[in-house]
Amino acid sequence: MMYCFKCVMFKYPITTQIILTGLFSIAGSILFQVLEGFSEESSPILFLDAIWLFFIVINKIGYGDVNSYTNLGRISILLVA
């Protein structure tokens, strides 16, 4: 299985990077939305805002328009980045 994945990464590097970025953004967004949903001081985070946050974090842009308010949310961002 690992050999097959390495072959695909070598043959299609840009496509693989786009797919992995998308998968990590979606997985991190779900985790972030679940963890930040328990916070009382934060407003509800929409799923698209969470995807936007993780896309920005993964690509190291860092606009700062969506923030985490809990320590668990910050840890989830740290794990994905």
NORJORA-V950613 format. One record per pair of residues at least 12 apart in sequence whose C-alpha atoms are under 6 Angstrom apart, sorted by the first residue. I is the first residue (numbers start at 1). GAP is how many residues later the second one is. D is the distance in Angstrom with one decimal. If there is no record, write none. Layout:
i = (I	I)
gap = (GAP	GAP)
d = (D	D)
This chain:
i = (25	25	25	29	29	32	35	36	58)
gap = (26	29	30	21	22	41	38	37	23)
d = (5.7	5.1	5.7	4.8	5.1	5.6	5.7	5.7	5.4)
